[in-house]
Amino acid sequence: MYYVYLLGSIKKNKVKTYVGYTNNLKKRLFLHNTSKGAKSTRGRKWKILYKEKFFLKSKALSREYYLKKDKKFRNKLKSKI
């Protein structure tokens, strides 16, 4: 099972989003929040705004790529923070 997720964070009144994929969502969020995840996520507290579940890694990677490019969708989810 693979997950594509979108994280959101506020720091100094600036909202930032991050899209990624994993096979263990809880562990991955923990790593992001302890500054051991992706370099661009360090130093922030993250909240899951959106997630999708996939059975194939290739499908998850394809969806992750699409969501990274979809700024309109990401900006719409920023209001959830």
C-alpha positions, -999 to 999 in steps of 0.1 A, spaced: 0 0 0 13 34 -10 1 69 0 4 102 -18 0 131 7 -1 168 9 13 186 40 7 221 51 26 244 75 25 280 88 57 297 99 59 335 103 24 339 87 36 322 56 18 290 44 38 263 27 27 230 12 46 198 4 36 168 -17 52 134 -12 46 96 -13 53 68 12 43 34 23 41 44 60 22 77 64 25 80 102 63 73 102 68 98 73 49 126 91 69 119 122 101 122 102 90 155 86 80 170 120 113 160 136 134 176 108 145 142 94 123 142 63 129 160 31 153 190 33 126 215 23 104 204 52 129 209 80 122 233 109 84 233 105 55 215 121 34 198 94 -2 188 92 -17 163 67 -42 182 45 -49 155 19 -40 119 12 -48 92 -13 -42 54 -12 -27 33 -40 -19 -4 -45 9 2 -70 40 23 -65 39 35 -101 4 49 -97 14 67 -65 44 82 -81 24 94 -111 -2 110 -88 25 126 -67 40 142 -99 6 155 -109 -2 170 -75 32 188 -74 23 206 -106 -13 214 -96 -9 247 -79 -46 255 -80 -55 224 -60 -26 231 -35 -37 267 -29 -73 256 -23 -61 232 5 -41 260 21 -73 273 37 -75 241 58 -45 252 79 
